[in-house]
């Protein structure tokens, strides 16, 4: 018999660690190759870790709620054969350990200072995310040593440092800003004491789950970073409704897939992005990064009430049929907790279908580091004035509101408004003979 170390696999660019949610097997249990043995969570997504070998779990090295680095052993298995997986063999497996150059390339942009150049000696273990927050908030190493860490071996977690920032005092942090952050410009945080909320008899206190905490943090950060502006337009999508009604049964019979409105909306957005490529950008300090790829994030509600944004990669290269399949696949896997970490990374523009909840319109928050997001409202039958060669007439039409929120640091009203108008035009003039 031999010993095999099960390593935490690579989970996509920039993801260096994960938290153990729950083990699906216990010590002493037999597992088969490709069995999912543990559920893990990153800042992006929850996922399972399969074992690449069959054997018996003899030792679990990372318990529930503990954090493991990519490439770190999380369990030891007893397998058939002689000799365990050596360090060199471990690197050759699918769960390879990133080398020093790779780690440095990932950590450098995270460690760029936001408010001042803070150096750390390395005496404290700091994850890239915690180090980035410390840099942005100008927290010195001596101050970090006063924080009681709740992580493994007393390590400072993201929750620890955010709680510390929230209680630093009732003043605006007035640090100098000689340089800009590598990913976002400096944001001066306003710290206020925790507010005591009174409760009454019968009130229920519900602790936020891990995903809700992440969503809350990201939304607050996004509003702090980007000055939001929103434009609205009402669109006649009668042709779109007619086209879908004509093609949905044929498409489902041929492809075994539902044909929703979403691939049509995504197609129109992609065409508008191609017309206005400066909407497909990110901000890096004083620089604008113009993205080559068009990757569309798709805000998706989960059964537990939380939200996740899987990404349609290279959406401009997909046909309507390809978009429909990609959207259905991502939505299904999102709702069944089967997304991979890379499925939620790399979005350059996002769409939110608030109409699926019966809402007419919404003002969505721009996911960082993107600079724009579009919300699609409910399609409603309304009387509308139509211009004809014989004069104006009133007819029943299928109308829908769209809203476009954009980052006013780089997107002015002209660009944000014209982008929205082009999506509007593509949908209003949808060709009833479009093939799928």
C-alpha positions as CSV (number, residue, x, y, z in Angstrom):
1,X,0.0,0.0,0.0
2,X,1.1,3.5,-0.7
3,X,0.3,7.0,0.6
4,X,-1.2,9.6,-1.8
5,X,-1.6,13.3,-1.0
6,X,-4.8,14.9,-2.3
7,X,-4.0,18.5,-3.3
8,X,-6.2,21.5,-3.6
9,X,-6.4,22.0,-7.4
10,X,-5.9,25.2,-9.3
11,X,-9.2,27.1,-9.6
12,X,-8.4,29.7,-12.1
13,X,-6.4,32.9,-12.5
14,X,-6.0,34.9,-9.3
15,X,-7.5,32.3,-7.0
16,X,-4.8,31.3,-4.5
17,X,-6.8,29.7,-1.7
18,X,-10.2,28.2,-0.8
19,X,-12.2,27.4,2.3
20,X,-13.4,23.9,3.1
21,X,-17.2,23.8,3.4
22,X,-17.8,20.2,4.1
23,X,-16.2,16.8,3.6
24,X,-18.4,14.3,1.7
25,X,-16.5,11.3,3.1
26,X,-15.0,10.6,6.5
27,X,-11.6,9.2,7.5
28,X,-11.6,5.5,6.8
29,X,-14.0,5.7,3.9
30,X,-13.2,4.2,0.5
31,X,-13.4,6.5,-2.5
32,X,-13.3,5.8,-6.2
33,X,-11.4,7.7,-8.9
34,X,-13.3,10.9,-9.8
35,X,-15.5,10.8,-6.7
36,X,-16.2,14.3,-5.3
37,X,-14.7,14.2,-1.8
38,X,-14.9,17.7,-0.5
39,X,-16.9,20.9,-1.1
40,X,-14.8,24.1,-1.2
41,X,-15.6,27.8,-1.5
42,X,-13.6,30.7,-3.0
43,X,-14.6,34.4,-3.3
44,X,-16.1,33.4,-6.7
45,X,-17.9,30.1,-6.5
46,X,-18.5,26.9,-4.5
47,X,-17.3,23.7,-6.1
48,X,-16.3,20.1,-5.5
49,X,-12.9,18.6,-5.5
50,X,-12.7,15.1,-7.0
51,X,-10.0,12.6,-6.2
52,X,-7.8,11.5,-9.2
53,X,-7.2,8.1,-7.6
54,X,-9.1,5.3,-5.8
55,X,-8.2,4.5,-2.2
56,X,-9.1,5.0,1.5
57,X,-9.0,8.3,3.2
58,X,-6.7,7.8,6.1
59,X,-6.2,11.5,7.2
60,X,-8.1,14.7,6.6
61,X,-5.7,17.6,6.8
62,X,-8.0,20.5,6.4
63,X,-11.2,20.6,8.5
64,X,-14.4,22.4,7.9
65,X,-13.9,26.2,7.7
66,X,-10.2,25.9,7.4
67,X,-8.3,27.6,4.5
68,X,-6.1,25.8,2.1
69,X,-3.7,27.2,-0.5
70,X,-3.7,26.0,-4.1
71,X,-1.4,23.0,-4.3
72,X,-1.5,22.3,-0.6
73,X,-2.4,18.8,0.6
74,X,-5.9,18.6,2.1
75,X,-6.1,14.8,2.7
76,X,-4.0,11.7,2.6
77,X,-5.2,8.6,0.9
78,X,-4.0,5.0,1.1
79,X,-3.8,3.5,-2.4
80,X,-2.6,0.3,-4.1
81,X,1.0,0.2,-5.2
82,X,4.4,1.2,-3.8
83,X,5.6,4.6,-3.0
84,X,3.5,7.8,-2.5
85,X,3.3,10.8,-4.7
86,X,6.6,12.7,-4.2
87,X,6.9,16.4,-4.4
88,X,8.0,16.2,-8.0
89,X,5.1,13.9,-8.9
90,X,2.6,16.2,-7.1
91,X,3.6,19.1,-9.4
92,X,2.9,16.9,-12.4
93,X,-0.7,16.2,-11.4
94,X,-3.6,18.2,-12.5
95,X,-3.5,20.0,-9.2
96,X,-0.1,21.5,-9.8
97,X,1.5,24.0,-7.4
98,X,2.0,27.4,-9.0
99,X,5.7,28.3,-9.2
100,X,7.2,31.4,-7.6
101,X,7.0,33.4,-10.8
102,X,3.3,32.6,-11.2
103,X,2.5,33.5,-7.6
104,X,4.4,36.8,-8.0
105,X,2.5,37.6,-11.3
106,X,-0.8,37.1,-9.5
107,X,0.1,38.9,-6.3
108,X,1.8,42.0,-7.8
109,X,-1.4,43.7,-9.0
110,X,-3.1,42.8,-5.8
111,X,-0.3,44.3,-3.7
112,X,-0.1,47.6,-5.6
113,X,-0.8,50.4,-3.1
114,X,-4.1,52.3,-3.2
115,X,-3.4,55.1,-0.7
116,X,0.3,54.8,0.3
117,X,3.2,52.4,-0.2
118,X,3.0,50.1,2.8
119,X,5.7,47.4,3.1
120,X,5.4,44.1,5.0
121,X,8.4,42.1,6.3
122,X,6.8,38.7,5.8
123,X,6.7,38.0,9.5
124,X,2.9,37.8,9.3
125,X,1.2,35.4,6.9
126,X,-1.1,37.5,4.8
127,X,-3.2,36.2,1.9
128,X,-3.0,38.3,-1.3
129,X,-6.6,39.6,-0.6
130,X,-5.8,40.6,3.0
131,X,-2.6,42.2,1.9
132,X,-4.4,44.2,-0.8
133,X,-7.0,45.5,1.7
134,X,-4.2,46.4,4.1
135,X,-2.4,48.4,1.4
136,X,-5.6,50.1,0.3
137,X,-6.5,51.1,3.9
138,X,-2.9,52.1,4.7
139,X,-2.7,49.6,7.6
140,X,0.8,49.2,8.8
141,X,2.4,45.9,9.8
142,X,2.4,47.0,13.5
143,X,-1.3,47.7,13.3
144,X,-1.9,44.3,11.6
145,X,-0.3,42.6,14.6
146,X,-3.0,44.0,16.9
147,X,-5.7,42.2,14.9
148,X,-6.8,38.9,16.4
149,X,-7.0,36.5,13.4
150,X,-9.9,34.0,13.3
151,X,-8.3,31.9,10.6
152,X,-6.2,28.8,10.7
153,X,-3.3,29.2,13.3
154,X,-4.6,32.7,14.1
155,X,-4.2,34.0,10.5
156,X,-6.0,37.2,9.6
157,X,-9.0,36.6,7.3
158,X,-10.8,39.0,5.0
159,X,-13.6,39.2,7.6
160,X,-11.1,40.1,10.3
161,X,-9.5,42.9,8.5
162,X,-12.8,44.4,7.2
163,X,-14.2,44.3,10.7
164,X,-11.0,46.1,11.9
165,X,-11.4,48.8,9.2
166,X,-15.0,49.3,10.1
167,X,-14.0,50.1,13.7
168,X,-10.9,52.2,13.2
169,X,-12.8,55.4,14.2
170,X,-15.4,57.9,13.2
171,X,-13.1,59.8,10.8
172,X,-12.4,59.8,7.1
173,X,-9.0,58.3,6.4
174,X,-6.8,61.2,5.1
175,X,-3.8,59.3,3.7
176,X,-1.8,60.7,0.8
177,X,-2.1,58.9,-2.5
178,X,1.2,59.1,-4.5
179,X,0.3,56.1,-6.6
180,X,-2.9,54.5,-7.9
181,X,-4.0,50.9,-7.2
182,X,-3.2,48.4,-10.0
183,X,-6.8,47.4,-10.4
184,X,-8.8,50.3,-9.1
185,X,-8.2,53.9,-8.0
186,X,-7.8,54.8,-4.4
187,X,-11.1,54.9,-2.4
188,X,-11.1,56.8,0.9
189,X,-13.1,54.7,3.4
190,X,-15.4,56.4,5.9
191,X,-15.4,54.3,9.1
192,X,-18.2,54.6,11.5
193,X,-18.9,52.7,14.8
194,X,-21.1,49.7,14.6
195,X,-24.7,50.8,15.0
196,X,-26.8,49.0,17.7
197,X,-30.1,47.9,16.1
198,X,-32.9,47.5,18.5
199,X,-35.1,44.4,18.2
200,X,-38.6,43.6,19.3
201,X,-40.3,40.5,20.6
202,X,-40.7,38.1,17.7
203,X,-37.9,39.5,15.6
204,X,-35.8,36.9,13.9
205,X,-32.0,37.4,13.6
206,X,-30.6,35.6,10.5
207,X,-26.8,35.6,10.2
208,X,-25.6,36.2,6.6
209,X,-24.2,33.2,4.9
210,X,-20.8,33.3,3.3
211,X,-22.0,34.1,-0.2
212,X,-24.3,36.9,1.1
213,X,-21.3,38.5,2.9
214,X,-19.3,38.4,-0.2
215,X,-22.1,39.9,-2.3
216,X,-22.6,42.7,0.3
217,X,-18.9,43.5,0.4
218,X,-18.6,43.6,-3.4
219,X,-21.7,45.8,-3.9
220,X,-20.5,48.3,-1.3
221,X,-17.0,48.4,-2.9
222,X,-18.4,48.8,-6.4
223,X,-20.5,51.8,-5.4
224,X,-17.5,53.3,-3.6
225,X,-15.3,52.9,-6.6
226,X,-17.5,53.8,-9.6
227,X,-19.7,56.9,-9.9
228,X,-22.9,55.4,-11.4
229,X,-25.0,57.0,-14.1
230,X,-28.1,55.3,-15.5
231,X,-29.9,55.9,-18.8
232,X,-33.3,54.4,-19.7
233,X,-35.1,53.6,-23.0
234,X,-38.4,51.9,-23.9
235,X,-38.1,49.4,-26.8
236,X,-40.7,47.8,-29.0
237,X,-39.7,44.1,-29.1
238,X,-42.8,42.9,-31.0
239,X,-40.7,41.4,-33.7
240,X,-38.5,39.6,-31.2
241,X,-41.6,38.1,-29.5
242,X,-43.0,37.0,-32.8
243,X,-39.7,35.5,-34.0
244,X,-39.3,33.5,-30.8
245,X,-42.8,32.3,-30.8
246,X,-42.3,31.0,-34.4
247,X,-38.9,29.3,-33.7
248,X,-39.0,28.1,-30.1
249,X,-40.8,24.7,-30.7
250,X,-38.6,23.9,-33.7
251,X,-35.5,24.8,-31.8
252,X,-36.4,22.7,-28.8
253,X,-37.2,19.7,-30.9
254,X,-34.0,20.0,-32.9
255,X,-31.6,20.9,-30.1
256,X,-33.3,19.7,-27.0
257,X,-32.9,23.2,-25.6
258,X,-35.3,25.9,-24.5
259,X,-35.1,29.1,-26.6
260,X,-35.4,32.1,-24.2
261,X,-35.2,35.8,-24.9
262,X,-31.8,36.0,-23.3
263,X,-29.7,34.9,-26.3
264,X,-31.4,37.5,-28.4
265,X,-30.7,40.2,-25.9
266,X,-27.0,39.1,-25.6
267,X,-26.7,39.1,-29.4
268,X,-27.9,42.7,-29.6
269,X,-25.6,43.8,-26.7
270,X,-22.6,42.1,-28.4
271,X,-23.3,43.9,-31.7
272,X,-23.6,47.2,-29.8
273,X,-20.3,46.6,-28.0
274,X,-18.7,46.0,-31.4
275,X,-20.0,49.4,-32.4
276,X,-18.7,51.0,-29.2
277,X,-15.7,49.1,-28.0
278,X,-14.8,51.7,-25.4
279,X,-17.7,50.3,-23.3
280,X,-15.7,47.0,-23.1
281,X,-13.0,48.3,-20.9
282,X,-11.5,48.4,-17.4
283,X,-9.7,51.0,-15.4
284,X,-6.1,50.4,-14.2
285,X,-5.1,53.5,-12.2
286,X,-4.9,56.3,-14.8
287,X,-5.0,53.8,-17.7
288,X,-7.9,52.4,-19.6
289,X,-7.6,48.7,-20.6
290,X,-9.5,48.1,-23.8
291,X,-10.6,44.4,-23.8
292,X,-10.1,42.3,-26.9
293,X,-12.5,39.6,-25.9
294,X,-16.2,40.2,-25.3
295,X,-17.2,38.1,-22.3
296,X,-20.8,38.6,-21.1
297,X,-21.6,38.1,-17.5
298,X,-25.1,36.9,-16.8
299,X,-26.6,37.7,-13.4
300,X,-28.4,34.6,-12.2
301,X,-30.6,34.2,-9.2
302,X,-30.0,31.1,-7.1
303,X,-32.6,29.0,-5.3
304,X,-31.3,30.2,-1.9
305,X,-31.9,33.9,-2.9
306,X,-28.2,34.7,-3.5
307,X,-26.8,35.9,-6.8
308,X,-24.0,34.7,-9.0
309,X,-22.7,35.9,-12.4
310,X,-21.5,33.1,-14.8
311,X,-19.7,34.3,-17.9
312,X,-20.4,33.6,-21.6
313,X,-16.8,33.6,-22.9
314,X,-16.2,35.0,-26.4
315,X,-19.9,35.7,-26.9
316,X,-19.1,37.6,-30.1
317,X,-17.9,34.3,-31.7
318,X,-21.2,32.4,-30.9
319,X,-24.2,32.1,-33.1
320,X,-27.7,32.5,-31.7
321,X,-27.9,28.7,-31.3
322,X,-24.5,28.7,-29.6
323,X,-25.6,31.5,-27.2
324,X,-28.8,29.7,-26.3
325,X,-26.9,26.5,-25.4
326,X,-24.2,28.4,-23.5
327,X,-26.8,30.4,-21.5
328,X,-28.9,27.3,-20.7
329,X,-25.8,25.4,-19.6
330,X,-24.5,28.1,-17.3
331,X,-27.9,28.8,-15.8
332,X,-28.5,25.1,-15.1
333,X,-25.1,24.6,-13.5
334,X,-25.4,27.8,-11.5
335,X,-28.7,26.8,-10.0
336,X,-27.4,23.3,-9.2
337,X,-24.0,24.4,-7.8
338,X,-22.0,22.8,-10.6
339,X,-20.2,25.9,-11.8
340,X,-16.4,25.7,-12.0
341,X,-14.4,28.7,-10.6
342,X,-13.4,29.7,-14.2
343,X,-17.1,30.0,-15.2
344,X,-17.4,33.2,-13.1
345,X,-14.2,34.9,-14.2
346,X,-13.3,37.3,-17.0
347,X,-16.6,39.1,-17.6
348,X,-16.1,42.4,-19.5
349,X,-19.8,43.4,-19.6
350,X,-22.8,42.2,-17.7
351,X,-26.6,41.8,-18.4
352,X,-29.2,41.5,-15.7
353,X,-32.7,40.3,-16.6
354,X,-34.9,42.0,-13.9
355,X,-37.9,41.3,-16.1
356,X,-37.8,37.7,-15.1
357,X,-39.2,38.8,-11.7
358,X,-41.9,40.9,-13.3
359,X,-40.0,44.2,-12.8
360,X,-40.3,46.9,-15.4
361,X,-36.8,48.3,-14.9
362,X,-33.9,48.4,-12.5
363,X,-30.7,50.3,-11.8
364,X,-28.1,47.6,-11.4
365,X,-24.7,48.0,-9.7
366,X,-21.7,47.7,-12.0
367,X,-19.5,44.7,-11.2
368,X,-15.9,45.7,-10.8
369,X,-13.7,46.0,-12.8
370,X,-16.2,46.4,-15.6
371,X,-17.6,49.8,-16.5
372,X,-21.2,49.1,-17.5
373,X,-24.1,46.8,-17.0
374,X,-27.5,46.6,-18.7
375,X,-30.8,45.6,-17.1
376,X,-33.7,44.1,-19.2
377,X,-37.2,44.7,-17.9
378,X,-40.4,42.8,-18.3
379,X,-42.1,42.6,-21.7
380,X,-45.6,44.1,-21.5
381,X,-48.3,44.6,-24.0
382,X,-49.2,48.3,-24.3
383,X,-51.0,50.6,-26.8
384,X,-48.5,52.5,-28.8
385,X,-48.5,55.1,-31.5
386,X,-47.1,53.8,-34.8
387,X,-46.2,55.9,-37.8
388,X,-47.5,54.5,-41.1
389,X,-47.7,55.8,-44.7
390,X,-51.4,56.6,-44.0
391,X,-50.7,58.5,-40.8
392,X,-50.3,57.6,-37.1
393,X,-52.3,54.7,-35.6
394,X,-52.6,53.2,-32.2
395,X,-51.7,49.5,-32.0
396,X,-51.0,46.9,-29.3
397,X,-47.3,46.4,-29.1
398,X,-44.8,44.4,-26.9
399,X,-42.8,47.0,-25.1
400,X,-39.9,46.7,-22.7
401,X,-37.7,49.1,-20.7
402,X,-33.9,48.8,-20.7
403,X,-31.6,50.6,-18.3
404,X,-27.9,51.1,-18.8
405,X,-25.7,51.9,-15.7
406,X,-22.2,53.0,-16.5
407,X,-19.0,54.3,-14.8
408,X,-18.9,58.0,-15.3
409,X,-15.1,58.1,-14.8
410,X,-14.7,56.8,-18.3
411,X,-18.2,56.5,-19.8
412,X,-19.9,59.8,-20.5
413,X,-23.6,60.2,-21.2
414,X,-23.1,60.2,-24.9
415,X,-21.2,56.9,-25.0
416,X,-23.5,55.2,-22.5
417,X,-26.6,56.6,-24.2
418,X,-25.6,55.7,-27.7
419,X,-24.6,52.2,-26.6
420,X,-28.1,51.8,-25.2
421,X,-29.8,53.2,-28.3
422,X,-28.0,50.8,-30.5
423,X,-29.2,47.8,-28.5
424,X,-32.7,49.4,-28.7
425,X,-32.4,49.7,-32.5
426,X,-31.1,46.1,-33.0
427,X,-34.1,44.7,-31.0
428,X,-36.7,47.0,-32.6
429,X,-35.5,46.1,-36.1
430,X,-35.1,42.4,-35.4
431,X,-35.5,40.4,-38.7
432,X,-38.3,38.0,-38.6
433,X,-36.4,35.8,-41.1
434,X,-33.3,35.5,-38.8
435,X,-32.1,31.9,-38.8
436,X,-31.1,29.9,-35.8
